[in-house]
Amino acid sequence: MDYTLRQLLLYHAECVRHENARQAAGIISANLGFAGGKAAKAALAKLAG
């Protein structure tokens, strides 16, 4: 199957957005882990549902 340049560019942009979001989540998680306190407890409660 042939893909157009536009399709490839859109796919690449989506991959970059996904990777950036993953990295941001990792930074936030590490920050909460080191900082602890109320923010970490609230984040854990949110994840636990």
Secondary structure as GFF3:
##gff-version 3
##sequence-region A 1 49
A	DSSP	alpha_helix	5	35	.	.	.	ID=ss1
A	DSSP	alpha_helix	37	48	.	.	.	ID=ss2
###
